[in-house]
Amino acid sequence: MGALIAWFTGSRFALAVGKWATVALTITLFLLSLRRSGERAGRLAERLENQEKANEIQRRMLEAASRRPHDREELAERLRDGEF
């Protein structure tokens, strides 16, 4: 085992292979990290879009509720006047 470590640390070829393997591993990990962050950004954009749709629906419901007659007399008056 000691001879293998001595060969690896003493050989120029082994050092070059080690450096290139480290560079390749670093690039691979960077690309995987970039992909994951892109997926997260996509999910976040989708969640924001859904939230905007829900907010629009809630706003429309609140507007409709504010126009609703408050009592029977107001409802009867609206029906007589033809305001629905």
Secondary structure, DSSP 4 states (H G I P E B T S, - for coil): -HHHHHHHHH-HHHHHHHHHHHHHHHHHHHHHHHHHHHHHHHHHHHHHHHHHHHHHHHHHHHHHHHHS-SSHHHHHHHHHHT--
